[in-house]
Every structure is written in C-alpha cells, then in structure tokens.
Amino acid sequence: MKKHNENLAGGEELPLRAKEIGAAGAAPPQKAKEYFKAFFTSHFGFSEEWNIGGNLLHRKSKNLIQSITYRLADSLPQSVLRNIEDELKNTPSTKREIKKRIEVEKWLDKGMGSCALSNPEMAQVVWNAFQYYNGDRYNLIAWSIMPNHVHVLIETEHDLSKIVQGWKSYTGRWALANNKKYGLRIEEDAKHFWRSEYWDRFIRDENHFENVVNYIMENPNKAKLNKDSTAHKFTGNIFSCAARDKKLCGEIE
C-alpha cells in the first residue's frame, strides 16, 4: 500500500490519511471527488482504471467481476432521497455512500414509481439487452429485473460505463416509445426512463462473490413479491440456468 501523497488536479496534494482528519470532507465537492479518486487508486488500481460519474466513482478496468444496480428515473421521489441524505449527514464520509445505497435499496423494494419493469414485455426487452453482447463485451453471471430497478453481475470484457449505457439507451427508447401500448405507466412528459447514475462494485473475493449472487437471487423474496411475479421469472444465474431446462439461457417464456 502506498504511503506517499497523491497529486490532485491543479498540482495540489492531499495525504492519503487526510480522510482521518477531515480534509476531504472539508474540501469543495470536485476536490473531494479528486481526493477519493486518488485514495481508491492507491489501494485498488491505476488512475486510468477509474472515472467519476455524477457523485459516484466507477472502476472501468476490464476482466473484473462487477455488481451493478441501476434504477428507473421515477423510482424514488426527491423528498425520500433528501430525507436519506439528511439522516446520514453525520455519517463518516467513507461509509456514507454505502449506507445511502442500503437505504435507497430498501425504498426501491417498496415498489414506488411506475414499476414499468413489472410488465413482462418490458422485462423481456431488458433481458434481451443483457443477452445482446453477452459473451462478447461481458459475461453474464446473475441478474434480477425488479419492478423499478435492476441488479446484474457480470465479468467485464469492455468499458463498464459503455456496457451500462448500451443497456439503458436501447431499453429506455423502447420504453418511452411503447409506454401507452403496454401500459407502462410512465409519465407522459417523461424525458428519461432510467436514472442516469448507477452503482457498481467490483468483487473482491469468493465470499463477496457468493454474497452478491445470493443477494441478487433473493431480491424478489426480500421485496415480498409473489412467486409468479415478473421479477421472479426474470431472476437467475448461470449456475442454475442449465438445471432449469435452459429457459433463462435464451428467450424467457
């Protein structure tokens, strides 16, 4: 582990221990982002492997196993997000984003917003998007298409941000174009189907891998969805795929 200072934008330096004395928390937002990028780089990879999207840091290196969550644009009211942020404002910055993610996912499982992904036609389109570059840009491992968000675990062979953008771009256009036809309940004046940001976390070890697969597989049960729900139908992994007459290896019937 490196012990020296990291150069930030503009030639300034912040010591890696700065987080212990609050330097990053006191910095302007952009400087804080640059600090965290330097901190993560020193522990987990080279600077070119990272990019900052929105308020989150993403590792874009290839050949990683990545757990990804993204959600519909209407899945959470801004008032809920503000309340979560207020509740976590005194949480140490190094733990705040993880705790925020946990709280957000609790609210997502309440099924707020249009829940357009509960429509089988819409879920099939999302699944087809997963399949399109599977085995080329990434290898699909586990997935769960919930009513208002998606969990997916992949091994990357391509830039992660471009993979996620590819999924969102096609499915988002399809959803807005077919809103009325399939009764997706998206607001008529909606400009976006998906929220622009996404969460990702690279898998550190075997235990982490097992925990993530189990979390994805149990998400419909955790949200107390019926066994015949679309989410249950569109939740699976490559290990159970062959055992269930390969329905999840191609088009889901």
N, C-alpha and C positions, 0 to 999 in steps of 0.2 A: 504494500500500500504506500502511495506517495505521501511524503510529509511536507513537501515544499509548497510555496504559494502557487496559485493558479493565476495566469494573466486573464483579465476580463476585457470586454470591449473598451476601446479607448486607451489601452495600455495600463489600466489600473489593476491593482492586485487586491484580492481578499484571501486571507488564510483559510485553509480548509476547516480549521477549528472556529471560524468566525460564527458558525451557527450556534456554538456553545455560549457565545457572549452576545448574541442577538444582532450581529452586524447585518445578516441577510434580511432579518425581519424589519430592520430599520431602513433598509435601502429602498429607493424608488422601485416600482414594480419591474421595470425592464432590467435594472441592475440585479434585482433579486433573482430573476429568471436566469441571467447570465451566471450568477453565482452558483445556483443549483446545477446548471449545466456543467460547470467546472467541477463541482463536487461529485456528481454522478460519473463524469468522465474519468476522474481519478480513481474511482472504485470499480467501474464496470465496463470501461471500454474507451475507445478513441473518440475524439471530439466529432469526427465526421460521421460517427455512428448515431449521433443524436440530433434531433431538431425540436424546436419549441412550436407547438401548435396551440393557439389560444392560451390557456393558462396551464397547460399540461406539457410535460416533457415526454417525448417518444423516442424509443430506440429503434433505429431503422436498419440495423445490421442484418444481413442475410443469414440463413441457416440457424435461426433461433426458433424456439417454440414459444409462441406468443398467445396470451389470453387476451381477447378483445371484447369489449362491450360497447355497443352504440345504441342510441335510442331515438324514438320519434320526436319531432320538434314540439309536439303538443303534449308530451308525456308527463310533464311536471309544470305546474303553474309557477311563475316567478316568485310568488309570495312564499311558496314552500321552500324554494331554493334560498331565499333571503333568510327565512327562519332557521334553516340548517346552518347557514354561514354565521348567523348571529350566535347560535348555540355553541359553535366551535371557535369563536374568535379568540378565546383564551387558551386554546389547544396549541401546544408547540408546533411550529411550522413544519417540522419534519414528520409529524403524524397527522396533520390537519387534512391533507388530501385523501389519505387512506380512510380516515374516519368519515369524511364527507362522502366518499364513494359508498361506504357501507350504509350510511343513512339514505342516500339517494336510491340505492337499490331496494331498500325496504319500502320506500314510497312507490317505486316502479312496480313492485309486486302487488300494490293495491289496485292496479289496473286503471289508472287515470288517463284522460285524454280520449282520442278516437279509438285507440286499441285496434287500429287497422290491420295489424298483423294477426289478429284472431280470425280474420277472413281467410279461408283455405286457399282461395285463388291468389291472394296477396302473399301468403306464406310460401306458396309454391314458387312464385316469382323470385322471392328472396333465396329460396333453396336452389333454384336454377342458376342464380347468380353465383352462389358458392361453387356450384359444380363446373361452371364455365371454364375457369382457369385452374381447377383442382388438378394436381399432378404436373402443373407447368410453373405457375408463379408461386404456388404454395401447395402444401399437402394438408388436406382437411383431416382433423383428428376428432373433434367433438363439437356439438352445436346444440343450441336451443333457441328457437324462434318464439319468443314470448309475445303476448298481446301488444306491448308497446316498446319492447327493446329486444336486443339480440345478444346472445353470448356465443362466441365461437373460439375454438382453439385450433391453431394451425402451426405448421412448420413453414417458415418463410423461405422462399427462393427469390424474392423480389422485394423492392422497397415497400415497407408496410403501409405507409401513407397512401401510396398509389393503389395498393390492393384494396384498402378500405374505400377509397374514393371511387374505385371501379364498381364495387358493390352498391354504394349509395347512389351513384349517378344514374345507372340504368333503372334500378328499382324505384328511385324517387320520381323519375319522369313517368314511369309506368303508373305509379300510384296516383299522381295528380291527374293524369290523362284518363284514368279509369275509375275515378272516385265515385261518380254518380252511377256508372254501370254496375259496380259491385257493392254499392252502399258502404263505402269505407268510412264514411262519417268525418272526413277531413273538412275543415272549414273551407268554404268556397273561395275565400280570398287568400288562402294559404299560399305562400311563395316557396316554401320548403317542406319536404316530407320528413327528412331526417335532421336532427340537430347536427351542426357542423362538427363539433368536437366528438372525440371518442376516447375511451380508456383503453390502455394496453399495459400488459405486464409480462415481461419475459420470464420463462420458467427457470428456476434456479437449480432444482434438483428433483430426484424421484418422488420425494414426499410432496413437494409443491405440485408436481405434475398430477399425482393421484388426487390430491385435494381439489384441484381445479376441475378435473374430469368429473369427480363426484358432485361438486357444486353445480356444474352445468347440468348434469343428468337429473339432479334433484330439484332444480329450479321450479318446474311446474308443480311439483308436490309442495314445495315450500310456499308457493303462492296460493295453494289450496284450489288448484284448477281441477276440473273434472277429468277423469281418465280418458274420456272421449273428446277432450278439447283439442283444438288445432295445435296448441303448444306441446301437448304430449306426443302428438303424431309427428311433429317436426323437432323432436329432441332425440339425439342419438350420438353414437360414437363409432369409430371404425372397428372397435373390438367386438361390439355386439352386432354389427351390421350383417356379417355373414351368417350369424346364428339366427337372424330373423328373415329368412328367405330373400335376402338382398333387396328388400323394399326400399331401404334408405341408401342404396348404392346407385340408384337411378331415380326415375320419377317416383314420387311418393303417391301411392294410390289410396 
